[in-house]
Amino acid sequence: MLSLPVLFLLGLATALIGTLGGIGGAVILVPVLVLLGVDPKLAAPLGILSVAAGSLAAGPRQLDEGVVHHRLGVTLEITGSAGALIGALLSDAVPGALLARALAVVAVAAALAGGRRKGLRNRPQPEFASERLGEWPGTLGGAYRLGDEVVPYHAQRLPTGLAAMLGAGLVSGLAGVGGGFIKTPTMSEVMHVPVKVAAATSTFTVGITAATSLIVFAGQGRLDFRAGSAVVVGGLIGGVGGSLLQQRLHPAHVRTFLSVALVVIGIILFVRA
C-alpha cells in the first residue's frame, strides 16, 4: 500500500477535480492507485471513500447556493443505489480489463456529447428575476443564479435518466468509481439540467451511491481503514476546494472542464486496461 501522505494528496487532488466537474474523484483515483500497484480489490473501496468524503464536504456550500435539486437527485438515486448494490455484489466476477475498457468508452462518449455543444442551453429569463432560487417544491424544476440573473430549468426525459442512473450505479459498485462521470453528463445532455445544477446534484447523490457500495465492501472485508483515513481527509479538503471553484466558474467553463476531465479519464482507463 502507498504511504499515507501520498494517499492524502491523491485523495485531495482527485476530490477537487471530481467535485468541480460533478464526476466524483474516484473515477481518477481508482485507476491511478491501480497503476501505482495497489490491489484493485483494495483500490475500489478507497475510491468509494473518496467519493463519500468529497460529497459530504461539498454539500453545505452547494446547498446554500441552491444548485442541488434534492427531488431530482433522490428520484434518480432510486435506480442508482439499486445498481450500486448489484454491482458491488458482482464486483469479483467481472474481469478488470473488460470493465476498464467499457468505462473508458463511456467516459469519452460523454466528453464528446458535452464538448460539441456551445453556449448555454438554459438561459437567464428576466421574468424569473423574483422567482425563488433552488428547486421548486413538488416538481423536477427550479432556478439558480447566474451572475445577477436567474436561470429557470426543468428536467426532461426522466425514464431515460433513470435507466442511465441504473447503469451509473452498476458501474459504481463494480469499479468503485462513484458513477458521477455518467450521472452529470446524463443530467446535463439528456435531461437538459444546467451543468452547474447537474454537477452539484451528482455530487450530492454519489455520496448515497457510495454508502450503498461501502456496506457491501465492509462485509467482504475489503476496507483498509488506515489507508482510507488518509483518503477521506484529503477528500474532505478537496471537496471544499472543488465547490468553491465551481461557484466562481461560468457554466460553459464548467462544461469544458468536465469534457477535458472525461477524456483524461478515458485515457487513464485505457492505460489501466
ZAMARGU-4260 file (C-alpha; in steps of 0.2 Angstrom, whole numbers, plus 5000, padded with zeros to 4 digits):
<rodrens>
0) 5000/5000/5000 | 5006/5018/4996 | 5012/5029/5010 | 4998/5040/5020 | 5005/5057/5013
5) 5004/5050/4995 | 4986/5044/4998 | 4981/5060/5006 | 4987/5071/4991 | 4979/5059/4979
10) 4963/5060/4988 | 4964/5079/4989 | 4968/5082/4971 | 4955/5069/4964 | 4941/5075/4975
15) 4944/5093/4970 | 4943/5088/4951 | 4928/5077/4954 | 4918/5089/4964 | 4922/5103/4952
20) 4915/5093/4937 | 4902/5083/4947 | 4910/5067/4942 | 4917/5060/4958 | 4936/5059/4961
25) 4936/5040/4962 | 4935/5039/4943 | 4953/5046/4943 | 4959/5040/4960 | 4955/5021/4957
30) 4964/5019/4940 | 4979/5029/4947 | 4980/5018/4963 | 4980/5003/4952 | 4993/5010/4940
35) 5004/5013/4956 | 5002/4995/4961 | 4988/4995/4973 | 4977/4979/4973 | 4961/4983/4963
40) 4950/4975/4977 | 4958/4987/4989 | 4958/5002/4977 | 4939/5001/4974 | 4934/5004/4992
45) 4946/5018/4994 | 4938/5026/4978 | 4921/5025/4986 | 4928/5033/5002 | 4935/5047/4992
50) 4918/5050/4984 | 4909/5050/5000 | 4921/5062/5008 | 4920/5074/4993 | 4901/5073/4993
55) 4900/5077/5012 | 4912/5092/5011 | 4904/5100/4995 | 4886/5098/5001 | 4884/5113/5013
60) 4891/5126/5001 | 4881/5119/4986 | 4865/5118/4996 | 4867/5136/5002 | 4869/5141/4983
65) 4853/5132/4978 | 4861/5122/4965 | 4857/5105/4972 | 4840/5098/4967 | 4835/5086/4981
70) 4820/5079/4972 | 4828/5075/4956 | 4843/5068/4965 | 4833/5056/4976 | 4822/5051/4962
75) 4837/5046/4951 | 4846/5038/4966 | 4832/5025/4967 | 4839/5016/4952 | 4857/5022/4956
80) 4858/5013/4973 | 4850/4998/4966 | 4863/4997/4953 | 4877/5000/4965 | 4871/4986/4976
85) 4870/4974/4961 | 4887/4980/4955 | 4896/4978/4972 | 4889/4960/4974 | 4896/4956/4956
90) 4912/4965/4958 | 4923/4949/4960 | 4916/4941/4944 | 4919/4954/4931 | 4936/4955/4923
95) 4945/4971/4927 | 4952/4974/4910 | 4935/4972/4902 | 4927/4984/4914 | 4941/4997/4912
100) 4939/4997/4893 | 4920/4999/4894 | 4922/5013/4907 | 4934/5022/4895 | 4922/5021/4880
105) 4908/5028/4891 | 4919/5042/4898 | 4925/5048/4880 | 4907/5047/4873 | 4901/5058/4887
110) 4915/5070/4884 | 4911/5071/4866 | 4892/5074/4870 | 4896/5088/4881 | 4910/5096/4872
115) 4901/5098/4855 | 4888/5109/4862 | 4892/5128/4863 | 4884/5142/4873 | 4870/5140/4886
120) 4855/5129/4884 | 4847/5136/4899 | 4847/5155/4898 | 4843/5168/4911 | 4825/5174/4910
125) 4821/5192/4916 | 4803/5187/4921 | 4810/5175/4933 | 4821/5188/4942 | 4810/5187/4958
130) 4807/5169/4957 | 4813/5158/4972 | 4830/5151/4969 | 4833/5132/4971 | 4821/5118/4967
135) 4803/5121/4965 | 4793/5110/4978 | 4784/5096/4970 | 4792/5097/4953 | 4809/5092/4944
140) 4812/5111/4940 | 4820/5125/4949 | 4830/5141/4946 | 4848/5146/4950 | 4858/5162/4950
145) 4870/5166/4936 | 4879/5182/4940 | 4865/5195/4943 | 4852/5185/4933 | 4841/5170/4936
150) 4840/5154/4926 | 4825/5143/4926 | 4825/5125/4921 | 4815/5108/4921 | 4822/5091/4920
155) 4816/5081/4904 | 4816/5063/4899 | 4815/5056/4916 | 4813/5037/4911 | 4829/5038/4900
160) 4838/5047/4915 | 4833/5033/4927 | 4839/5020/4915 | 4856/5029/4914 | 4857/5030/4933
165) 4855/5012/4935 | 4870/5010/4924 | 4879/5023/4934 | 4876/5014/4950 | 4881/4997/4942
170) 4897/5005/4937 | 4900/5012/4954 | 4898/4995/4963 | 4908/4986/4950 | 4923/4998/4949
175) 4922/5009/4965 | 4922/5025/4954 | 4906/5033/4961 | 4897/5034/4944 | 4897/5053/4943
180) 4905/5053/4926 | 4889/5046/4919 | 4877/5055/4931 | 4882/5073/4927 | 4883/5071/4908
185) 4866/5062/4908 | 4858/5076/4918 | 4866/5089/4908 | 4865/5082/4890 | 4850/5070/4891
190) 4839/5078/4904 | 4843/5096/4900 | 4848/5101/4918 | 4860/5116/4919 | 4878/5109/4920
195) 4881/5118/4937 | 4865/5110/4944 | 4869/5093/4936 | 4886/5093/4944 | 4881/5099/4961
200) 4866/5086/4961 | 4878/5072/4955 | 4890/5076/4969 | 4875/5075/4982 | 4869/5059/4975
205) 4886/5050/4973 | 4888/5050/4991 | 4872/5040/4993 | 4878/5028/4980 | 4895/5026/4988
210) 4887/5022/5005 | 4877/5008/4997 | 4893/5000/4990 | 4903/5003/5006 | 4891/4992/5016
215) 4895/4978/5004 | 4914/4981/5004 | 4914/4981/5023 | 4905/4965/5023 | 4918/4957/5011
220) 4932/4963/5022 | 4940/4975/5009 | 4941/4991/5019 | 4958/4997/5024 | 4954/5009/5037
225) 4972/5016/5039 | 4974/5020/5021 | 4955/5025/5020 | 4958/5038/5034 | 4971/5047/5023
230) 4960/5047/5008 | 4945/5053/5017 | 4954/5068/5025 | 4961/5073/5008 | 4944/5070/5000
235) 4936/5082/5013 | 4948/5096/5009 | 4947/5093/4990 | 4928/5093/4991 | 4928/5110/4999
240) 4940/5117/4986 | 4930/5110/4971 | 4914/5118/4977 | 4922/5135/4979 | 4930/5134/4961
245) 4913/5128/4954 | 4904/5143/4962 | 4916/5155/4953 | 4916/5147/4936 | 4904/5151/4921
250) 4893/5136/4916 | 4902/5135/4899 | 4919/5134/4908 | 4912/5120/4920 | 4906/5110/4904
255) 4923/5112/4896 | 4932/5107/4911 | 4921/5092/4913 | 4924/5086/4894 | 4943/5088/4896
260) 4942/5078/4913 | 4932/5064/4905 | 4944/5062/4890 | 4958/5061/4903 | 4949/5048/4912
265) 4946/5038/4896 | 4964/5038/4893 | 4969/5033/4911 | 4956/5019/4910 | 4963/5013/4893
270) 4981/5013/4900 | 4974/5003/4915 | 4966/4990/4904
</rodrens>
